[in-house]
Amino acid sequence: MRGGFHSNHPDSDNLMRNIILTVLIVLSVVFAMQNMHPVELVFIVWSVHTVTALAIIVALILGILIGLLLALPAVIRNKRAAKHSKQQVSALESALSHQESLPNPEDSPMENPQP
């Protein structure tokens, strides 16, 4: 069960994804067609003439890229921590298997039993 829908057929996920992508594409085309007004963007001494839809799409893409770049150090840090944890687990499992292979002094018969 994923997203509230039960997949009985492997292609049902692909069908749902294709429907969602089609709706998003149609909405994007409608957005672009309704926002074809010319606009001038000015930044310090730089200026460019473009349409509103293109300016919004470029701003969205830049925002996504900046967000990804800001999240990248945390992702790298988490991967390193996971790798370190896996190494610790492996070392502990190795130490445990080594300890289990040693003879247990409680299992051996006592040389001087107490009455």
N, C-alpha and C positions, 0 to 999 in steps of 0.2 A: 504494500500500500504506500503510495507516494502522493503527497499533495491532496489527499482526500479522495483520490481516484484509485480504483483497484485495476491493475493491469492483468487481464487474462491473456492477452496476446502481446508478443514482443513488439509488434509494430504500433501498438496503441500509444506508446510513449513518443514515437517518431511522428505519428499523426497529430498528437496534441502539440508537440513542438512546432510542427509545420503550420498548424492553425494559428498559434500565437505569433510566429514570425510573420505570417501573412498579414495578420491584423496590425502588427507594429509597422510593417512596410506601408500598408495603406494609410495608417495614421500619419506616418512621416511624410508621405507624398502630399496628403491634404494639408499638413502643417506648412510644408514648403510652398505649396501653391497659394496659400492664404497670406504668406509673409514675404511677398516678392517686392516690398517697398524698398526703394533705394535709401541707404543710410551711409553717413560718413563717420568712420571711426577715427578718433584722434588720440594719440599717445605721445606725449612730450612733443617731439618735432616730426613724428611720423604720422601720416594719415592715409587712409585707404577708403575708397568708395566700394561698397558691396551691397548685397541685399540682406534684409533682416534675418532671414532663415539661415543663410550661410554664416553670418556673424554668431548666431546662437549655437549652431552646430560646432563651429570652431571653438567657441568658449566651452562647450560641453566636453569636447575631446581634450582640450587643454586641462580642464578640471580633473578629468579621469586620469590623465597622465601624471599630473602633480600628486594626486591622491595615491597612485601606485608607487611613485618614487618616495613619498613620505612613509608608506607602509613597508617598503623593501627592507630597511634595517631591522625591523621587528621580525619579519619573516626569516631573515638570515639568522638572527639571534635565536629564534625558536628552533630552527633546523639544527643549529649547533648544540643547543641544549638537549634536543631529542637524541642526537648522535651520541652525546656524552652519557646520557641516561642508558642508552642501549649498551654502550661499552661497560658501564657499571653493572648492569644486569648480567651481561655475559661473564664478567669477572666473578661476580657473586655465585652464579650458577657453577662455574668451574671450581671455585673454592668449595662449594657444597658437595659437588660430586667427588672431589678429592677427599673431603672429610668423611663422606659415606663409605669410601673404599678402605679407610683405615679400620683396624680391628677395634671393637668396643671393649674396654677393660671390664665392664660390668658383665659381659657375656662369658668371659673366661673363668674357669674354676679357681677358687681362692686357694692359696697354698696353705694357709693356717686358718682353718675354719674355727670360729668362736662357738662354744657350746650353748 
